[in-house]
């Protein structure tokens, strides 16, 4: 009952009309990242959304950046729900469930996420088709080189996304790989040390190059839960801007493309580079940085560590895995051929 009263009070900050019901969706990730989406229905049948967050990356200045980003996606002809403040023009701090949360309003989306698409409907876009459209959209955003914020996306490299982060996510995952690799049998240690040296040397070489690459402002969480389809199953846009921010386009593309299989992952990256090349012109700096960026992101990413752990005591499989990892850090991959 207390939660419901709190919700009525919160919605009263945004609307003159009282809701008749609430649907609460929890998207929290641990005690330090509390997030709830509250969908309210009004007597006239209209619905609206209030989002509540208690974490160190949701605050009024950041929400204003999200609002601007939603506007830019709509400006390019894609749907993205409008974000709005309360009736006084603020994103208020409110009491909710024993917390102090930042609240903001969001338009209720009339579209459904791609994860709810029906494989049985012949008119529905396939996953490959809607992903292609989503990447074309993202390439158009990249080609605008938006510079209205310095807040990085959650995919940032060489900087942190929020104050609680000790490192960027790529380095965090690489350190976890190193920690586990040190527990492998002694015969693997020379190779794991060599892999770590190759990865570190590449990251150090990438940093000054990376900071010169063009950036834009992206939604930065392009997956089937956030890609939106209309009633015919056609791609219309995106929502969920929690991870939104400034980023390097290639970093975004590489980070959002991952497969368990080394060759399948490379093939997917090549396909996406060709797709986005239809409406984005890669600079010479981006072409030169692509291989270094790939070697920084992919070889020691979290899914690679999980795969290594699953091999357990199968020393033959571990050896093959380490060879593949070292190959990904040394093989001369011609990404530039797909970036013209």
N, C-alpha and C positions, 0 to 999 in steps of 0.2 A: 504493500500500500504506500509505503514511504517513497519508493522509486517512482510510482505513478504520480504522486503529488509533485515530486521534483520535476518530472517530465512536463506536467501541466504548467508549472512555473516557468520552465525553460522555454517551452513553446510560446508562452505568453510574451516573452521578450521579442519574438519574431513575428507573431500574428495577433490580430485582434480577435480572430475566431478561435474557439476552443475545439481541439480535436475530439473525435468520439472513440478512437482506438489507437493503440501503438503496437508496432512490431519491432522488436529490438534484435539487432544482429551484432554479435560480438566478434570483433576481429583483433582482439588483444594478442600480444605476443610477450607474455611474461608480465611480472608485476610492474616493471618500469616502463612498459609500453601498453597503456590501457587505451582501447579504442572501441567505441560502440556507434553503430549507425541506427538511428531511430526513424522509422517510417511511420508517419502519422496519417490517418484518414480523417477527413472532415465530413460533415453531414451532407454536403453537396456532392460527395463522391470523389472530391479531389484528394490527392495525396502529396505530401511533401516530406523532405528529409532534413533532419538535424544530425550533424555529426559531432560527437563528443570525444575529446582526446586529452589524456594526461600522459605526456611524454616530452622529451626534450627537442623534438623536431616539429611540433605543432604550436604555433604562436601567431599572433595577428599579422606580422610582417610576412611570414611565410605563406599564410593563407591568402594574403593579397596577391602574392606571386602566383599561387595556384589559380586564383580567379582570373588573372591576366592571361595565364596559359590556356585556360578553358576558352576564353574569348578568342585567342589566336587560332586554336583548332577550329572553332566555329567559323572564323573568318576565312578559312581555307575550304569551307563547305562540308566539314565533318561535324557530326554531333558530339557534343561534350556538355554535360549538365552545367548550368549556370551556378556559380557560387555567390552567396550574398550574405551581408552582415545582418545584425538585428535591426529593430526599428529605429535605433539611434545612430546607426551607421558603424557600429562596433562589433568586434568578435569577442563577446563577453567571457569572463571567467565565472563559472557557475559551480555550485555545490551539487555533486551527484555521486551517489553510492559511497559516501565517505571520502570523496576525492574533490580536488579543485580542477575542473576540466575547462578547456577552451572549447567554445561552441561556435559553430557556423552553419549556415543554411545551405542546402543544395537542392536544385531542381530534381524532382522525381523523374527518372528516366523512363520513357515509354518503350524502350527497347530492351531486349534480353541479352545477357552475355553469351558468348559463343559456346561456353561449356554446356549450355542447355539446348543446343541445337539437336535436331533429330536426324540421325543417319538414315532413317527410312523415307524421308521426304526427298523426292528426286529433284526438287527445285532448290533445296538448301545448298549453299556453297560448301564445298569440301573444305577441310582444314587448310589445305595448301592454297586454295583460292582466297579465303578470307585473310590468311596470313600475308599473301602477296599484296592484297589491297591495303592492309595495315602498314606494311613496310613502305609502300608507295606514299601513303599519308605521312609517315615518319620522315621519309626523304624530302618531302615538300617542306616540312617543318625545319629540317636541317638546312635546306637551301635558303631559308630566311635569315639565318645567322642571328637569331634573336639575342639581344644583349641587355635586356631590361632587368636582369638580376645577377647577383654574384653567388646566390645560394646554389650549391652543387646538387646534382641528383644523387640518389642513394648508390648509383653505380660509379661514383667518382673514383678517380685514381690520384694518388699523391696528395690527397687531402681527405679530411674526414667529413662525413655527412652530418653528424650531430655531436654535441659536446661530450657525450658519453663514449664515443668511439675512440679507441686508442690508436688505431691505424685504419687505412682504407681496407675495404673488404677483400681485395685481391691479396694484399700482403698478409692479412689475417688468415686467409685460407692456406696460403703458401707455408706459413709458420706451423699450421696444424699438420700439413703434409710432412714437413721436416721432422716434427716431433714424433709422428708415427713411424716415419722411415728409420729413425734412430733405434727403434725397437726390433727391426728386422735382423735376421741372423748375420753374424759378423762378415760372412763372405759377400754380402750385398753392400757393405758399408762404403767401399771405394766408389762404387757406382752411384749410390745415393748422395755421397759427398760431391761427386762430379756433377750430378744433376743440379744440386743446390747451388754450386758455384756458377754453372751455366745460367741458371735462372737469375741469380743475383747480378751477375755481370750484365745480362740483357736488360734487367729492370733499371740498373744504374745508367746504362746507355740510353734507354728510352726516355727517362725523366726530362732532360732538357729539350728533347725533340717534341715530346708530348705537349709540353706547355706552350708550344708555338702553333699547335693544330687548331683549326677553326672549331667554334662551338655554336650551339644553339640551345634552346630550352625545350626539353622533352617531357612527356608524361612519364616515361621511364619505368614502366611495368607492363610490357606488352605481352599479355598472355590471355588464354581463353576465358579467364574470369573477368577480364576488363575490356575485351574486344566486344563490341556491340553489333547485333544483327537485327534487321527489321522483321516484320511478320512473314516476309517471303524468304527469310534466311540470307539476305544480302547484307554485306558489310556497310555500316553507317558511321561508325566512330568509336570512341573510347570513353571510359570514365575511370575514377579512382586516381587522384593526383597526389597521394600521400608521399610518393617517392620522387615526385617531379623536381626538376631543377636543370641547371646548366650542365652541359656535358659535351664531350667529343663524340661525334656521330659514330665513328668506327668502334669506339669503346662500347657504346650502346649496342651496336649490331653484334659484335663478337660475344658480349655478355649474354645476349638474349638467344644465342644459337648454341645449343649443346645436345650432344647425343652420347650414348655409352660407347659407340664404335668410333674409332679415330677417323676412318675414311668417310663414314656417313656424316660426321661432324664437319669435316673439311668440305665435302660436297655441298652441304647445306649452306655453309658460309659463301662458297662460290656462287650458288644460286641466288642468295640474297644480295650479294654485291652486284650481280647482273640486274636484278630487279630494281634496286634503288638507283642504279646508274641511268635508268630511264628518265629520271627527273632530278638527279643530283650530280653535280660535276665535281669529282674528286680532285683535290689539288695535288701537285707533285709532292708536297710534304706529306700528305696523307698516304700516297702510294708508297713512299719510302718508309713510312712508319708502320705500315700494316703488318709486316712480318714480325717486327719487334713487339708490337702490341699483342699479336696472337701468342707469341712465346711468353709474354708476361701473364696473360689472362688464363690461357687454356691448360698448360701442362700440369699445374699444381692446384687446380680449382677443386672445390670441395667434393664434387662428384667423383673426381679421380682418386681422392683419398679414400672415399667410401668404397670404391671399387677395389682398391688395394687391400683394404681391411677384410673384405669379403673373401679374398683369396686365401686367407688364413695361413696354414702351414704348407700349402702347395708350392714348394720352392720353384718348380718348373714354371708354374703360372706367374709367380712373382717375378721371376727372371724375365719372362716375356713382357710383362707389364712395364718393368723398368726400362727395357730396351725400347719399347714404344714411347715411353715418356722422354727418354733421351733423344729419340728420333724427332719428336715434336719440338725439341729445343735446338736441333742442329740442321734439320732438313731445310733446304732452300725452296720454300713454297712461293710460287709466282702469283701472289694476290693481285699484283698490278695489272695483269692481263685481263682481269675482270673489272677493272676500275677505269677503263677508258671511256 
